[in-house]
Amino acid sequence: MYSKETIKRFQKPKFVGEMKSPDAVGQEGNVKCGDIMKIFLKVDPKSEKIKDIKFQTYGCVAAIAASDAMCEIAKGKTLKQASEIPYSQIVKKLGDLPQIKVHCSILGTKALNNAIKNYEERKKCLQKK
């Protein structure tokens, strides 16, 4: 059974959508369950804070809700702070998840970390030019 918060985020996610001209994109999937999460970031280059964040998720109720909760937690944080978000914080924000669905919050943190790595790689490439 899902919490009220999980159902609310599934039905009306705040951060869903594709972002035009993102500074970074990260993706993660799980072949066993079929969930795929894509994270888009806009980053303030001076403070390295996440100015905007969006997601596109193909998956179950828990995957969509976890993506939305993760975006809310990460927005406004520095890249370093965001990279340290534990999956348990996402689960807590959702008011718990069934044990079999906790992997959705782990996918969210992996997708976010992939986006952060993408940002750092792009930044290095621009500095070399």
C-alpha positions in Angstrom: 0.0 0.0 0.0 1.3 3.4 -0.9 1.2 6.5 1.4 -1.0 9.5 0.7 2.2 11.5 -0.2 3.3 8.9 -2.7 -0.1 8.9 -4.4 -0.2 12.7 -4.5 3.2 12.9 -6.1 2.3 10.3 -8.6 -1.0 12.0 -9.6 0.4 15.6 -9.6 4.1 15.6 -9.9 5.6 19.1 -9.6 8.9 18.5 -11.5 7.8 16.4 -14.4 8.8 17.4 -18.0 11.6 17.9 -20.4 13.8 20.9 -20.0 14.9 23.1 -22.9 18.7 23.5 -23.1 19.6 21.8 -19.8 23.1 22.1 -18.4 23.1 18.4 -17.8 21.2 15.2 -18.3 21.4 11.9 -16.4 19.6 8.7 -16.9 19.3 5.4 -15.0 17.2 2.3 -15.6 16.5 -1.1 -14.1 16.1 -3.9 -16.6 14.3 -6.1 -14.1 11.4 -3.8 -13.5 11.6 -1.7 -16.6 11.8 1.7 -14.9 13.8 4.4 -16.6 14.5 7.8 -15.1 15.9 10.8 -16.9 16.9 13.9 -14.9 17.5 17.4 -16.4 19.5 20.1 -14.5 20.0 23.9 -14.8 23.0 24.9 -12.6 24.2 28.3 -11.5 27.8 28.2 -12.6 29.1 30.4 -9.8 27.5 28.7 -6.9 27.1 25.3 -8.5 23.6 25.2 -7.1 20.7 23.5 -8.9 18.5 26.3 -10.2 16.0 24.0 -11.9 15.4 20.3 -12.1 13.0 18.2 -14.1 12.4 14.5 -14.7 10.9 12.1 -17.2 10.2 8.7 -15.8 8.8 5.6 -17.4 7.7 3.4 -14.6 5.4 2.6 -11.8 3.7 4.7 -9.1 6.7 4.5 -6.8 9.2 5.4 -9.6 7.3 8.6 -10.6 6.7 9.6 -7.0 10.3 9.0 -6.1 11.6 11.0 -9.1 9.4 14.0 -8.0 10.4 13.8 -4.4 14.1 13.5 -5.3 13.8 16.7 -7.5 12.2 18.6 -4.7 15.0 17.6 -2.3 17.8 18.4 -4.8 16.5 21.8 -6.0 18.5 24.6 -4.5 21.3 22.4 -3.2 24.9 22.6 -4.5 26.0 19.7 -6.8 28.1 18.3 -3.9 25.1 18.4 -1.5 22.8 16.8 -4.1 25.3 14.1 -4.9 25.1 13.1 -1.2 21.3 12.7 -1.0 20.7 9.2 0.4 17.9 7.2 -1.1 16.4 6.9 2.5 15.7 10.6 2.4 13.5 10.1 -0.7 11.7 7.2 1.0 11.1 9.4 4.1 9.8 12.3 2.0 7.3 9.9 0.5 6.1 8.7 3.9 7.6 5.3 3.3 7.5 2.9 0.4 6.8 -0.9 0.2 10.1 -2.7 0.6 9.8 -4.1 -2.9 9.6 -0.5 -4.3 12.6 1.0 -2.4 14.8 0.4 -5.5 12.9 3.3 -7.2 14.4 5.8 -4.8 17.8 4.3 -5.4 17.3 4.7 -9.2 16.5 8.4 -8.5 19.7 9.0 -6.7 21.7 7.2 -9.4 20.0 9.3 -12.2 20.7 12.5 -10.3 24.4 11.5 -9.8 24.6 10.7 -13.5 23.3 14.2 -14.3 25.9 15.7 -12.0 28.7 13.7 -13.6 27.4 14.9 -17.0 27.6 18.5 -15.8 31.1 18.0 -14.5 32.2 16.4 -17.8 30.7 19.2 -19.9 32.4 21.8 -17.6 35.8 20.1 -18.1 35.3 20.1 -21.9 34.4 23.8 -21.9 37.5 24.7 -19.8 39.8 22.9 -22.3 38.5 25.0 -25.2 
